[in-house]
Amino acid sequence: MQRVNSAAAAAAAAAAAAAAAAASARGRERRGGKEPAGAFESPGWRGGVRKGASKHSLLGKAGIMASDCEPALNQAESRNPTLERYLGALREAKNDSEQFAALLLVTKAVKAGDIDAKTRRRIFDAVGFTFPNRLLTTKEAPDGCPDHVLRALGVALLACFCSDPELASHPQVLNKIPILSTFLTARGDPDDAARRSMIDDTYQCLTAVAGTPRGPRHLIAGGTVSALCQAYLGHGYGFDQALALLVGLLAAAETQCWKEAEPDLLAVLRGLSEDFQKAEDASKFELCQLLPLFLPPTTVPSECLRDLQAGLARILGSKLSSWQRNPALKLAARLAHACGSDWIPAGSSGSKFLALLVNLACVEVRLALEETGTEVKEDVVTACYALMELGIQECTRCEQSLLKEPQKVQLVSIMKEAIGAVIHYLQQVGPEKQKEPFVFASVRILGAWLAEETSSLRKEVCQLLPFLVRYAKTLYEEAEEANDLSQQVATLAISPTTPGPTWPGDALRLLLPGWCHLTVEDGPREILIKEGAPSLLCKYFLQQWELTSPGHDTSVLPDSVEIGLQTCCHIFLNLVVTAPGLIKRDACFTSLMNTLMTSLPSLVQQQGRLLLAANVATLGLLMARLLSTSPALQGTPASRGFFAAAILFLSQSHVARATPGSDQAVLALSPDYEGVWADLQELWFLGMQAFTGCVPLLPWLAPAALRSRWPQELLQLLGSVSPNSVKPEMVAAYQGVLVELARANRLCREAMRLQAGEETASHYRMAALEQCLSEP
């Protein structure tokens, strides 16, 4: 790169003096009490320049300031003949000396505050990027000129040009991002006015770039996030501007920021958390607004959690106005969403703090929703919902709960009143508001409550059920908008992105656990059936099942999809038991049965999906008893495949296991079943009972079971283990299947006799089986 020649030294020195004077004036303004805007708030982007940002110097710092680049009302100077002549000289300059001289002449021809966008663009056309590029990259300064002055002039030119959004996104500006980022952390005299001015202009350039559509991505790729972090942590000149720009970048592209600069951002979080914990003035309330953006999408460092909890405890334990309390509640909600209750210490102090959080949240919800005609602060109330959800989780936790039993009882009573307010609000929601994010958030917290508690507020819940069914149906039918609503809720409640558990993308999934409880009760079940909930649930189940079918990568599916399918199965099981007539007459259950039959054979072969297979198998077996006359169950390939898979599920649960010091093995769970048996055993016993009921209804089933060798292998298993190791309920389940198979088919009886069935029946006191096998 050509060195800027020494003939420019005088002009550069003059420009440096002007820059020093301008920076000194800005310094006096700050010392007079005017701090740069944006230290604790997200920057607002306007025309490529951060709203509220300090304005900095323009051409060569020789008289025109960057703030003067804003359009003025009167633009007569754009036709100033003197300016035209000087611009011509600038365009025709052949060397550095002539360009410096022409720039100085331009600054004299244009009065401060009178430059408009067109004039600024014409100056740029005359100067171009070549000259500022050389200023930024020159290795040596002319004699008598400080080495950073030429770079300061180059940055000043860029700052002016970046006032034009089109120029701020120009490739020649974007490729300067790495150079500009280094200026933020460059060492130098902290009192040097020219250096300070250069830093101000650097921030103005970077902020202008951030205001363009693709600007944040370019800044992140150019290393700006790390530079901003280091500039803030160094607490040198302009560190407040570094923080403001960081906030803007995190708000625009949080995931990318953390991916590129996680160690540096965590260092900033540690510093902010420590400041928050120590703050005794109004800055702690500003930090409440700032800190949510700096919480990482992964694990929050434990020392940060300690500081944040301690700071919040002091704030929320004091008497506050709403503008002071609300940011603290939102920060607490963000922590609850990201970390659950892990950020709250165990012991008395932690339990009191959690109780305080939930109390304050419930009070805020009631104040906002019970009084009609008042404007609801939806972001605050949604944050309170997150804190209530944390309270629900802790109140229902049996082990290692932060709360003592009296505290749980008290909080449940308080939350019940708040949920009553939520129900009251939802009763007022008309069709025109159903797609609003706050309604979605309100349905979410009601769903979380109903998942654990349906006995209280039963009358109010029943009155609301028709609305909930219609609401869930509306969002189901417009699934893409429902997913978008979920993201809007996350933004409304907490932050632009949501670390931690994913917010469900449809209202129906939020309501499934509560509906599972309600379908057991006669009154609510009748309302759900009347409003068409079973048909909606069948459609939903089939849609969700498609996500798990071959051709889809199930490894990337969120756990909520499989949990939702299991909960749907539980609801259908309730309906099979309590409303069998509905299963027989509603065509949607025939479609559901067909899906279960075709899906189970592949499902039972998949690792890690045994619990879902158990739900599908058991539900299918129970429905098969009710739909036994259906043509689809008359020995079709699909029905045979289903029952073969169901036999596989039922038969592989237990094995014979040798025990040290004993000649006889014991009956034990097979390895695949051990980890999930606590959740599985009820389904397994119900499945055995349902299979037993299907045998006399489907004549082809007993021969099929015989071909699978299940009865023979079952008797062989019982004969190889100690009868004392087989629990009575297991004996009863096995006998039920064997008896029905023996009664249904002569060949089955003969096969059982050949397998020492009578002797085994005698050992296990299976009187019914022994009698059946003794008959011809």
Helices and strands as residue ranges (DSSP letters): G 6-8, H 9-31, E 44-46, E 49-51, G 59-61, G 66-69, G 76-79, H 81-92, H 96-109, H 117-127, H 130-137, H 149-161, H 165-168, H 171-174, H 177-185, H 193-210, H 215-221, H 224-234, H 239-278, H 283-290, G 291-294, H 302-316, H 322-339, H 348-370, H 378-396, H 405-427, G 431-433, H 437-450, H 458-477, H 479-493, H 507-518, H 522-530, H 533-546, G 554-556, H 559-578, H 580-585, H 587-603, H 610-626, G 631-633, H 637-651, E 654-657, E 666-669, H 671-674, H 677-694, H 701-707, H 710-720, G 723-725, H 728-744, H 746-754, H 757-763, H 767-774
